[in-house]
Amino acid sequence: MGVIEEIKFSGREHAGVDPAFRQDVLDGLAQTQKAIPARWFYDLAGSELFEQITTLDEYYPTRTEIGLLERHGADVGAVIGTGRAVVEFGSGSSLKTPLLLRAIDPAAYVPLDISGEFLRQSSEALAVKFPQFPVLPVEADFTRPVHLPADVRDMPMLGFFPGSTIGNMVPRVAIDLLRSMRATLGNGAFLLIGFDRVKDVDRLVAAYDDARGVTAAFNLNLLHRINRELDGDIAVSAFRHVARWNPDWSRIEMHLEAVEDVAFHVCGQGFRMAAGETIHTENSHKYTPNQARLLLQAAGWGPSASWTDDGDDFLLVLAEATELRTAP
């Protein structure tokens, strides 16, 4: 059986509440346009709901990216060679990971995720599937600096960032994250990353507002988490899920809209929202291939190869860490 060694760098206080979660919520609710970062969706319930979303008919990204990994995993392996430590940023259930691990003959697998319980479950399952190398889960917020386990620090690295998660960030934040990944993975590293492509707006909106209401439950679960972890008294029934296209930013936005005037408390602080006012909870930017390449290059990654599906719905890019320079 594969070796599992869990490393925790979550920054949680002794009471079990992540201080960064509390601060982000209080700061976000105090803004004129209220907003809470999307990373706080992923407690255990949120992670499980997202896995349900990936199976929905309307949600094309997961099955499309899986198809690309099935067809081109060997192509990735041919470029990067064998013996790399695979570091997956925001691993979730690691649904796509086995496709990559089988194709490239890695030396270790390091899943990083903010949801510790979900991380442990998926890591244990992968260790059974891949007994030939160690599985070293790290509970951490990968949007902040991450210290990799000592066992892999001297290995060549392959970062894995599937699912178009990069689209959740505005471009300046996305570049900062990609630079942080470059620093974490080091010289000679590769990064395999997914980008959702620009397409018909009706298809995009449907992917984030499914007929069964799973995405709505996922969005509203954030309010349940605030109530549970931050001593909130938000009337969840006073909010509804909204997904809309923002053409100026080329992105789908998810919001929690108040359907009536509402007042509530979080961590003892009072807040009010008028009917129609929203809490902005997620962005999902959509990219053309040229925009994706420019984003990577701005962060110190030189695209080596890329693959797309027959319908041009999704883009998988393999990039290599470029030489660090202090001048043009």
PyMOL commands that set and color helices and strands:
alter all, ss='L'
color gray80, all
select helices_A, chain A and resi 19-29+38-41+44-53+60-80+97-104+116-129+150-152+165-168+171-185+201-207+214-229+236-238+289-298
alter helices_A, ss='H'
color red, helices_A
select strands_A, chain A and resi 7-8+34-35+85-89+108-113+138-139+157-161+190-196+239-246+251-258+262-266+269-273+278-285+301-308+314-321
alter strands_A, ss='S'
color yellow, strands_A
deselect
rebuild
show_as cartoon
